């Protein structure tokens, strides 16, 4: 089925005779996290940034308890802040984006390059067998204490902290939640992120920002999507 130039929303509404809402994965994950967090209840903080750490990076932003969309619906694209002076082409087509040094793809690139240069890792067998390394493979390697995998996570976590320092200096949130697949690295991810934030953000500002890991990770996306639809139908957002 080809939509042509017609809006997808209109085509789906015509087909199903129901209201249709389209949103991005990072915002639905953030909405679920914000309303069904660690206690299954909304976070008490009103100014919150929820980071979706997967193969890419994006942030769901809440101000005074409500989601921020921006003029075009793309608020929170932290992964495409040009932070690094490198020659790596980002998925967006630009060079030096945060995603090129601090995302799941950056982690895979780091480990693949190291292994091809001779570094030892249990991921060598994975790369030889499949031809690629996936995030699930790295999570498993970390659980087995693989030194190279641990080094890679620490590297991208430190770079991520630089990007989050920009968010802290700019938005001064009460809370930053690290969610998505990479949050499965736990404290191994969180500690270097916090160290980097302390080094790269204003102490006066970061002292009021709590940084924590999601307890629901990717499971927040589906309930977040359902709640977004309900609230839009009821006119709550």
Order of alpha helices (4+ residues) and beta strands (2+ residues): alpha-alpha-beta-beta-beta-alpha-alpha-alpha-alpha-alpha-beta-alpha-alpha-beta-alpha
